Amino acid sequence: MDRRGYGYSNPADAWFDEKWRHSKSPTENEKAVATADMTCKKQVNYLGVMIEVSSSYERSYITEHAADLESLKSRQKVWIENAEKALEETR
């Protein structure tokens, strides 16, 4: 973004810039910033990297908490079965 004249320190700064909060439709400046932002993200494979990093953390979490997640899954199954029974009784 710096090379295109925008001084945002990270990708979220462009998204949350207060200048965009008050307009009902995108200004030409906002469109230019968005275009520069997406061009930059494509060049550095931002989306691919973010997906891989997020997925890695999620896989680690799932592995570390497998027993808790299985327990939750079992409880949710019971909750759903109980809700279905309760609904059948009201019909």
RAVEN-V597019 format. One record per backbone hydrogen bond with DSSP energy under -0.5 kcal/mol. CO is the residue of the C=O (numbers start at 1). NH is the residue of the N-H. E is the energy in kcal/mol with one decimal. If there is no record, write none. Layout:
<<CO | NH | E> <CO | NH | E>>
This chain:
<<1 | 4 | -0.9> <1 | 6 | -2.5> <2 | 5 | -1.9> <5 | 7 | -0.5> <10 | 13 | -1.1> <10 | 14 | -0.8> <11 | 15 | -1.2> <12 | 16 | -2.6> <14 | 17 | -0.9> <17 | 20 | -1.8> <18 | 21 | -1.3> <18 | 22 | -0.5> <27 | 31 | -2.3> <28 | 32 | -2.2> <29 | 33 | -2.5> <30 | 34 | -2.7> <31 | 35 | -2.5> <32 | 36 | -2.4> <33 | 37 | -2.9> <34 | 38 | -2.6> <35 | 39 | -2.3> <36 | 40 | -2.4> <37 | 41 | -2.5> <38 | 42 | -2.4> <39 | 43 | -2.1> <40 | 44 | -1.8> <41 | 46 | -2.7> <42 | 45 | -1.0> <45 | 49 | -2.6> <46 | 50 | -2.9> <47 | 51 | -2.6> <48 | 52 | -2.2> <49 | 53 | -2.8> <50 | 54 | -2.7> <51 | 55 | -2.8> <52 | 56 | -2.3> <53 | 57 | -2.2> <54 | 58 | -2.5> <55 | 59 | -2.8> <56 | 60 | -2.2> <57 | 61 | -2.5> <58 | 62 | -2.7> <59 | 63 | -2.4> <60 | 64 | -2.7> <61 | 65 | -1.9> <63 | 66 | -0.9> <65 | 69 | -2.6> <66 | 70 | -2.4> <67 | 71 | -2.2> <68 | 72 | -2.4> <69 | 73 | -2.4> <70 | 74 | -2.2> <71 | 75 | -2.5> <72 | 76 | -2.8> <73 | 77 | -1.9> <74 | 78 | -1.9> <75 | 79 | -2.6> <76 | 80 | -2.6> <77 | 81 | -2.4> <78 | 82 | -2.8> <79 | 83 | -2.5> <80 | 84 | -2.6> <81 | 85 | -2.2> <82 | 86 | -2.5> <83 | 87 | -2.3> <84 | 88 | -2.2> <85 | 89 | -1.9> <86 | 90 | -0.8> <87 | 90 | -0.7> <88 | 91 | -1.1>>
